[in-house]
Amino acid sequence: MSDLFIGREGVFRTRFHGENTLALVVGQRIPVEHIIVQISADGNVINESRYMSDDFRLSIDLPVVGHEMYSFIHLTDYDRQTLTNITRDDRFVARNHRGYTGYLMRDSEMESVVHGNFGLTYLGRSGRLRSLARQKAVHRYTAQEVFGEAFRYELCFPNPTARRLRMDVDVMDSTGVVTETMSRTIPRFGTWMLGLDGDQVRGGRYLSW
């Protein structure tokens, strides 16, 4: 199972730092296959790539897929005999696929690194995307950041569930008055990139969704 990470292209590059969790736990090099599954904004798998390594951590420059923004998951696969030798009985081992995403400008090696969001996303036996994440109740979150500089802001909202997700983003002034609302229904495993320009946040605005 994996978080649902965000990938960027265009003027950006995306680099993923995947961890070999079993090797880190036992303190020795163990071969592992890192699997990157890239998913379009409308929730469809668009690419799957695999990388063999016995390093404790592996940095992967994600393949270009022709989408300015997409999501992806990171999975790991170990040889069954290796798992049995180390764990004695791999049926009782639940592996968490760990990693971090770095964003770089195309001509730079300086990264902004973030972790993924709660997702519990995986590939089922049929190769279809599955998730243990659930939508149970209406949820409201207000970002602590005050948006007010004359920049273009891009906010990415991934939907890590197997159901469509309704999102309403309120732009509020300092008194809590809503000055604008933007809405989108995000497809299952899809992603919404919301763009705001400086005029929309002039004077300082809070975002709540």
HELIX and SHEET records of a PDB file:
HELIX    1   1 THR A   21  VAL A   26  1                                   6    
HELIX    2   2 ARG A   80  THR A   87  1                                   8    
HELIX    3   3 ASP A   90  PHE A   92  5                                   3    
HELIX    4   4 GLY A  198  VAL A  201  5                                   4    
SHEET    1   A 6 VAL A  45  SER A  53  0                                        
SHEET    2   A 6 VAL A  32  ILE A  39 -1                                        
SHEET    3   A 6 MET A  69  ASP A  77 -1                                        
SHEET    4   A 6 SER A   2  ARG A   8 -1                                        
SHEET    5   A 6 ASN A 117  LEU A 123 -1                                        
SHEET    6   A 6 LEU A 129  SER A 131 -1                                        
SHEET    1   B 4 ARG A  57  ASP A  61  0                                        
SHEET    2   B 4 PHE A  12  GLU A  19 -1                                        
SHEET    3   B 4 GLY A  99  MET A 105 -1                                        
SHEET    4   B 4 SER A 112  VAL A 114 -1                                        
SHEET    1   C 2 TYR A 153  PRO A 158  0                                        
SHEET    2   C 2 THR A 191  LEU A 196 -1                                        
SHEET    1   D 3 VAL A 178  ILE A 186  0                                        
SHEET    2   D 3 LEU A 165  MET A 172 -1                                        
SHEET    3   D 3 TYR A 206  SER A 208 -1                                        
END                                                                             
